[in-house]
C-alpha cells in the first residue's frame, strides 16, 4: 500500500512539474478565445479582450507555481521509494507448523 502511494506521488509530481507546459497549452486556447472576442466585438469592447487575457495569465501563473511543487514532490517520492527498496518491510511470521500431528 505504501509503495502505491509513493508511486502515485511520483506521477502527480510529474504532472505538476509539467505546469509550464499546461500553462502554455492553456495560453494557446486562451489566445484563440481572445482573438475571437476581438474579432467579434472589434476594438470598441476592451473588456472582452481583457477578460480573456486575464484567464490566460492566471493559467500561466498557476503553471509556474505548480512546477516547483511537482519537482519537490517527485524528488521526495523517489527518495522514499529508494529507501523502501533498501529496507523492505519484514515478512509476516510463518504460520505454526502442524508437524506435531505427524509425530506419532
C-alpha positions, 0 to 999 in steps of 0.5 A: 500500500505504501509503495502505491502511494509513493508511486502515485506521488511520483506521477502527480509530481510529474504532472505538476512539474509539467505546469509550464507546459499546461500553462502554455497549452492553456495560453494557446486556447486562451489566445484563440478565445481572445482573438475571437472576442476581438474579432467579434466585438472589434476594438470598441469592447476592451473588456472582452479582450481583457477578460480573456487575457486575464484567464490566460495569465492566471493559467500561466501563473498557476503553471509556474507555481505548480512546477516547483511543487511537482519537482519537490514532490517527485524528488521526495517520492523517489527518495522514499521509494529508494529507501523502501527498496533498501529496507523492505518491510519484514515478512509476516511470521510463518504460520505454526507448523502442524508437524506435531500431528505427524509425530506419532 
